[in-house]
Amino acid sequence: MLTWAIIALIIALIAGALGFTGVAAAAGTVAKVMFGIFLVVALVLFVLGAVAV
C-alpha cells in the first residue's frame, strides 16, 4: 500500500510540474488517503504483534 501511495505522489508531482493542477490535486489526495490507511494498518499490526508476544 505504501508503494501505491508513493506512485500516486510521483504522479501528482509530475502532473503539477506539467500544469495539470486538477490531476495533481486528485493524485495528491489519493496519496494522502493511501498513506493514512497504511499508517493505520501498520499501527494495528504493530499493536497486535506486541500483544501476541
Secondary structure as GFF3:
##gff-version 3
##sequence-region A 1 53
A	DSSP	alpha_helix	2	18	.	.	.	ID=ss1
A	DSSP	alpha_helix	21	52	.	.	.	ID=ss2
###
